[in-house]
Amino acid sequence: MVLAAAPPTPSRLDWRRGATLGGVIALIAVCGLAVLTYVGWRIGPLALTVGIVAPGPMTYGSQAAAASQVFEQQRDLALRDKNQLHLDAVEAALARLDAGTFGTCIRCGRPIAPERLEALPWAAHCIDCQRIVARGG
């Protein structure tokens, strides 16, 4: 009978090549702050007014300007949604850190590879489970 190794806990961060718990928290917090800063700087006013305003009577020049405005609004909405998902992932990683489950896949319970956590400190799944989840599984 083979027993699996216990999943890593915040007190067992030796597998992170000497990283400290404070360093991991700081890295995740910086990622979250970067998202919040970008969202606030780039689309802060848009977050308050999500509706798209219909343009008035059109001339050839105003049609082009309106098309540009609609494109920019759609782009900003897509960026806001993407950044919100990223922020949610960072906040979930901080919650897992508080719960003592950081570094453990939420799907299978196996440890997440240190290289994956170095690249994506907010990763919730090991690489195998992420492939399954990405395919809708």
C-alpha positions as semicolon CSV with decimal commas, in nm:
position;residue;x (nm);y (nm);z (nm)
1;M;0,000;0,000;0,000
2;V;0,142;0,339;-0,105
3;L;0,043;0,648;0,090
4;A;0,036;0,984;-0,081
5;A;0,235;1,264;0,071
6;A;0,037;1,517;0,273
7;P;-0,056;1,826;0,077
8;P;0,163;2,129;0,142
9;T;0,051;2,370;0,408
10;P;0,158;2,730;0,462
11;S;0,403;2,606;0,727
12;R;0,562;2,366;0,476
13;L;0,669;2,611;0,206
14;D;1,015;2,457;0,163
15;W;0,903;2,325;-0,178
16;R;0,873;2,687;-0,293
17;R;1,253;2,715;-0,301
18;G;1,285;2,916;0,015
19;A;0,980;3,139;-0,038
20;T;0,821;3,257;0,280
21;L;0,453;3,274;0,353
22;G;0,485;3,653;0,363
23;G;0,644;3,648;0,019
24;V;0,361;3,442;-0,125
25;I;0,102;3,672;0,033
26;A;0,287;3,977;-0,100
27;L;0,303;3,834;-0,453
28;I;-0,070;3,756;-0,455
29;A;-0,152;4,096;-0,304
30;V;0,059;4,279;-0,563
31;C;-0,124;4,094;-0,843
32;G;-0,458;4,193;-0,694
33;L;-0,349;4,553;-0,644
34;A;-0,229;4,572;-1,004
35;V;-0,571;4,457;-1,125
36;L;-0,752;4,703;-0,898
37;T;-0,524;4,986;-1,006
38;Y;-0,575;4,907;-1,374
39;V;-0,951;4,876;-1,337
40;G;-0,973;5,203;-1,146
41;W;-0,743;5,393;-1,384
42;R;-0,863;5,255;-1,718
43;I;-1,234;5,202;-1,674
44;G;-1,329;5,349;-1,337
45;P;-1,598;5,583;-1,473
46;L;-1,725;5,306;-1,701
47;A;-1,783;5,080;-1,401
48;L;-2,043;5,327;-1,274
49;T;-2,222;5,370;-1,607
50;V;-2,234;5,042;-1,793
51;G;-2,513;5,140;-2,032
52;I;-2,427;5,241;-2,386
53;V;-2,566;5,579;-2,488
54;A;-2,736;5,593;-2,827
55;P;-2,584;5,856;-3,055
56;G;-2,789;6,144;-3,199
57;P;-2,847;6,211;-3,573
58;M;-2,561;6,078;-3,784
59;T;-2,335;6,238;-4,039
60;Y;-2,058;6,046;-4,212
61;G;-1,798;6,178;-3,965
62;S;-2,014;6,120;-3,661
63;Q;-2,085;5,761;-3,772
64;A;-1,713;5,686;-3,764
65;A;-1,679;5,856;-3,426
66;A;-1,977;5,662;-3,291
67;A;-1,834;5,335;-3,420
68;S;-1,505;5,413;-3,249
69;Q;-1,685;5,496;-2,925
70;V;-1,886;5,171;-2,934
71;F;-1,568;4,974;-3,004
72;E;-1,390;5,138;-2,710
73;Q;-1,686;5,073;-2,480
74;Q;-1,700;4,707;-2,580
75;R;-1,325;4,671;-2,534
76;D;-1,341;4,836;-2,193
77;L;-1,630;4,615;-2,084
78;A;-1,438;4,304;-2,192
79;L;-1,127;4,421;-2,005
80;R;-1,332;4,499;-1,697
81;D;-1,486;4,150;-1,702
82;K;-1,147;3,985;-1,751
83;N;-0,992;4,189;-1,471
84;Q;-1,282;4,108;-1,240
85;L;-1,225;3,736;-1,301
86;H;-0,855;3,785;-1,227
87;L;-0,932;3,976;-0,907
88;D;-1,176;3,702;-0,800
89;A;-0,901;3,443;-0,851
90;V;-0,657;3,646;-0,641
91;E;-0,912;3,687;-0,362
92;A;-0,987;3,313;-0,372
93;A;-0,614;3,239;-0,342
94;L;-0,594;3,461;-0,036
95;A;-0,893;3,278;0,113
96;R;-0,722;2,942;0,047
97;L;-0,411;3,080;0,214
98;D;-0,617;3,173;0,521
99;A;-0,783;2,829;0,519
100;G;-0,448;2,650;0,495
101;T;-0,524;2,491;0,158
102;F;-0,308;2,716;-0,062
103;G;-0,096;2,508;-0,300
104;T;-0,347;2,222;-0,310
105;C;-0,567;2,159;-0,615
106;I;-0,931;2,230;-0,533
107;R;-1,046;1,959;-0,774
108;C;-0,827;1,657;-0,693
109;G;-0,654;1,759;-0,369
110;R;-0,302;1,696;-0,499
111;P;-0,025;1,954;-0,457
112;I;0,004;2,215;-0,731
113;A;0,350;2,215;-0,890
114;P;0,579;2,486;-0,748
115;E;0,659;2,606;-1,101
116;R;0,288;2,660;-1,167
117;L;0,248;2,857;-0,844
118;E;0,550;3,067;-0,930
119;A;0,394;3,153;-1,266
120;L;0,034;3,186;-1,137
121;P;0,028;3,228;-0,759
122;W;-0,353;3,237;-0,768
123;A;-0,379;2,898;-0,946
124;A;-0,655;2,686;-0,795
125;H;-0,595;2,369;-0,998
126;C;-0,298;2,147;-1,076
127;I;-0,206;2,147;-1,445
128;D;-0,390;1,819;-1,516
129;C;-0,714;1,938;-1,357
130;Q;-0,681;2,279;-1,525
131;R;-0,677;2,107;-1,863
132;I;-0,997;1,922;-1,772
133;V;-1,163;2,236;-1,638
134;A;-1,062;2,436;-1,946
135;R;-1,237;2,177;-2,164
136;G;-1,553;2,219;-1,961
137;G;-1,507;1,913;-1,741
